[in-house]
Amino acid sequence: MALIERIPDKEEPMTYLQLVYAHLATVVPAFGIGTWLMVRRKGTMHHRRLGHAYLVLMLATALVSLFMGATIGPRFFGHFGYIHAFSLLTLVSVPIAYFAARSGQMALHRNTMIGLYVGGLLIAGSFAFMPGRLLHGWLLGS
């Protein structure tokens, strides 16, 4: 399998591999920014700006993942798997966290962001490395 495939025609839908690359292009920087935001001082202008970038990246990664069909386990509606629940978690959590911060509800913002980081990045990310999944094969050679 080539790591780089040809660019699709306008009418041709994205391939699974292209979706994987798009997903990785958003989730890897989101993980880095999210980790940085979790350990650094909160409430600064830098925190807010990086937070906006983080939320946009998380929304993008969740949306891209919805187009990626389940490859292992049961499929719902012929496409979605259990891991897609984390995409839905993200699509719900991002606006909650954003509007909580905007309205000064810092406890709700903090708890939602922790849940988003743990559920949307750590837990979903660990599932992505399980045997039978693409990243497991790429990184562990099986």
N, C-alpha and C positions, 0 to 999 in steps of 0.2 A: 504494500500500500504506500503510495507516494504521500509525503507530508504536505506537498503543495499540489493542488489540483487546478485544472484550468478554470478561468473565470466563466461563470454561466452566462448563457444568452439572457436577454431581458425577459423572455417568456419562461425560461427554465427556473424552477424553484431552487432555493439553496440546498445543497447536499447536506447530509448529516455532519460530515467532516467540516464543512464551512461553518455550520452552526456551532460546532464545538470550538472552532477558532474564535468566533465572535463571542461566545460565552467566556472563554478563557481570557480574551482581551478586556472583558469588563470585570470578571470576578477576581483576577489576580491583583489588579490595582485596588479594587475594593477591599480585598483582604489586607493589603498593606496599609491603606489609609485607615481602615476600621481599627486595626491593631494600634496604630499610632494614636488615633482618637481615644481609644480605651485607656491608654496609659498616660496621656498628657493632660495638662491643665484644661479644665472645661470653661466655657463661657467667653473665651477670647475671640477676637476677630478672626484669628487664624483657625480656631476650632470651628467657627461658623462656616467659613469658606470651605475648609476641607470637608465639613459635614455635608454641605450642599453637594459637593462633588461625590462624596460617598453615597448619598441617597440616590443621585442620578445613576451612578454606576450600579447600585443594587437594583434599581428599577429596570435598567437595561438588561442586566444579567437574568433577572426573573422573566422578563418578556421573551428574551431569546430562548431560555430553557423551555418555555411552553411550546415552542415549535419543534423541540427535540423529542422525538418519540421514545417511549420507554423501550429499553433493549433487554432488560431482564425482569423477571417477575411478571405478575398479572398486568394486563392492560385494561384500562377503562375507556370505553368509547373507541377502542382500537388504537389508542395513542398514548394516553396518560398512565403513569405509574405512580406508586406511592411517593416517590421522590418529588413529584410535582406539587405535593402538598406544601413543600418548603417554598416553592415559587408563589403559591397563593398566600402563605404567611408573609412573604416579603411584600407582595402587592398591597396587603392590608396594613402591615406594620409601618411602611415608609410614610404614608400620609398621616397616620396617627402620631408618629414621632415628630414629624415636621410641624404639624399644627399644635401639638402639645408644647413644643419649644416656643413657637410664635406666641402662644397665649400664656406663657409663663408657668406652665404645669411641668416643672422640672422633674418631679418624681416619675410622672407618667412617661415623659421623654426618656429619662435614664433607663427605666425598666423596659420600655419598648426597644430602645437601642441595644440593650444587653441581650434581650430575646432575639432580636434580628441578627446580631453578631453570632450568638451561640447557635441558634437554629438555622439561619440562612447561610452561614459560612462554615462554622465548625462541624455541625452535625451533617448537613447536606454535603459538605466537602468530604467528610470521612466516608460517606456512602459512595461518593464518586470514585474512591480508590479501592472499592471492594472487588474481589475477583469476578471476572466476567465483564467488567466495565472497561471502557476504552483507556482511561487514565491509568488504570492498574496495568494494562498491557504495555502502554508506552513507557511507564516508569519502572516497572518490575519485570518486564519482558515475558509475561505469560498471557 
